[in-house]
Amino acid sequence: MRLTKKTHACIRLEKDGLTLVIDPGTFSEQDAAVGADVILVTHEHPDHFDEDRLRAAMEVNPGARIWTLRSVAEKISAAFPGRVHTVGHGDTFTAAGFDVQVHGELHAVIHPDIPRITNVGYLVDGSVFHPGDALTVPGHPVETLLLPVQAPWSKISEVIDYVREVKPRRAIDVHDALLTDLARPIYDRQIGELGGTDHGRLTPGETTDL
């Protein structure tokens, strides 16, 4: 597979001429999902889910389909009849040649006074795991962990321990739009030295072959 990093939490995976996109939210490029055959959304927060970006992709490709949890599906299924599929923890499905497992149920705690919403992560082809806004351990070997490196709900010690627990072959940063250039070397050094795996980041638009 080829992975392309988009801004913030969004990534594109390409295989055999088909494309899967995860979390094209408001921080991502306007055309982040355009050209996708499969779109996965982890939860309803706008930096992961934006109806305008989904609509653009669905209009360009009438064969495109969305898989997401119920709280998001309820917001968009009327706009795309028969093209939005609801999934939850433990589900598996195949879409456009990609095998997907669904892991997780709840968003990470932002603050005890803020109710937790649902959140799912996606393990694609038994290899690439995007946890959304949670530090979900999928319970399966992971080659490439898409690591939510910075968020209002996390601190760097938790991020490092998460990498240690998942034990991926490599970790690539996502959820990084709020991380300033001043902070990036600190995160790179500490996660790289303490995470126990190959750690890297891509600039938006940059690709790597997995």
N, C-alpha and C positions, 0 to 999 in steps of 0.2 A: 504494500500500500504506500501511497504518497500522502503525507500529511502537510497541509498548509495552515499556518497560524493566521488567524484573523484577529482583529483588535479585541482585547479583553478575554471573554470566556469562549469565544466562537472558534471552532476549527472545522476544516474540510478534510475528508478522507476520500481518496480516489483509488479505484481498483477496477481493472478490466473495462475501462471507459465509462464507469458509473461513479456517481458522487454522493457521499453522505455528509451532511452538515449538522453540527450540534450547536445549539444555543446561539442563533443569530439575534442578539438583543440590541438595545438602543445604543450601546457603546460601540457596536461593531459597524463595519462599513455598510452603507445603504444597500449594496448589492451582495452582501455576505452570503446569502442563501441562493442567489440566482444561479441556475444551472444544476441545482441539486435534484437528485432522484428520490432521496430519502432525507427527511429532516427530523431530528430528535430534539426535544425540548425537555430540560430537566425540571423546571419549575416556573412559576408565574412571575417572578420578579423581572422588571423591565430590562435589566441588563442581560437577561437570558432569553426573554420572550418579547418579541415586538411584532404585532400583527401586520404592520406595513411591510416589514421585511419578508414575512411569510407569504403575504399576498403577492408580492412581486415575484417570488420564486414559483408559486403555484400557478400564476398566470403565464409565465414563460414556458413552463413544462406542465402540460395537462396531466401527465402521468406521475407527477410528483406526489408523494404521500407524506403525512406527518404522523409520528408516533410520540405520544406524550402522556402525562398523568391526567387524571380526571379533572383537576382544577383548571388546567390549561385547556383541555379539550372542550370543556363547557363554554369557554369564552370564544372559541373559533370554529367549532364544528358546523355551526349554521352557515358560515361563510364558504365552507368547502364540503358540501354534502358528500358523504361516502369516502372522503379522502383523509379523514382524521381518525386515528386508531388510539384507543385508550389502553395503557399498560400500567402495571404495578410491580412491586417487588416479587421476584421469582419468575416472572414471565420470560419467555424466550420467543423470538420470531426471526424470520428471514425476510429481508427487504432488499430488492435490487442486488441480490447476490451477497449481501452483508448479513452475517449471523450476529444477532444481538441478544445479550442477556441483560435483564433489568435488576438492579440491586439498590437497596436503600428505601427509606420511607419518609424521613423527616429532614428538613433544613436544619443546619447547625444552629445552636442557640446564639442569637444576637445579644439579647439581654433577657433575664427572667421575666421582665414585665411585657415583653413582646411575644405574642402567641407564635408558636412554631407552625410553619406551613409544610405541606408535603414537598418532597424532593426525591427524585430518583437519579441513579447513575446508570451509565450504559457501558457494558463491556462488548466491544466490537471485534468480531472474529477471534474471540478468546485471547485477544492480544492487547488492545488499546482500551484503557478505562478512563472515562470522564465522569467524575463523581458529582458534578453540579456544585451546589453550595452545601457540601457536607464532607466529612472525612470518613466516608464509608469504605470499609474494607470488604472487597467483594468475595473473599474466601476462595478465590481461584488464582492461579499464577497470572501475573500481569507482566507483559513485556514493556509496554509504554504507559506510564501513569501521567495523565494530564493533571498537573498539580496546581490546585488553587492556592497560589503562593501568597496572596495578600487579600484580606477582606476585613470588614468591620467586625466579623465574628471570629477571627482567628488571631493567634500570635505565633511568632516564628518557632517557638519550642514545639507547639502542636503540629506545625507543618513538618518539622524535622522528624518528630516521632511518627507521624503518619507515613512518611516515606519509609522509615525503618520497619513499620508494621506490614505495609503492603509488599515490600521487598521487590520492586520492579527492576527490570534490567536497566531502564532509563526513566528519568522523570523530566518532563518538559513543562515549563511554566505556562499556566493560563490564569485567568482572573487577576490580571496584573495592571489594568488601566489606571488604577489609583496609586500605583507604586512609582515614586519619582525616580528620576535618573540618579539622584544622590543616594537613594536607598538600595538600588539594584546591586551594586558591588557587595554590600553587606549581606544581602540575601543570598547572592551567588556563592560567596565564600562560606557562609555558615551552613547552608544546605549542602553544598558540595563537600565540605569537610566532615560534616556530622551525619548526613543522611544515609551514607553507606551504599550509594549507587551513583551511576553517571547522571549528573544533573546539568541541564542546559536550558536555554531559552531562545526563542525565535522572535525576530521582529515581525510585525504584521506584514503579510505577503510572502514571507520566507517559507521555503519548503524543505522537507527532509524525507528521504525514503526509509521506510521502516522494514 
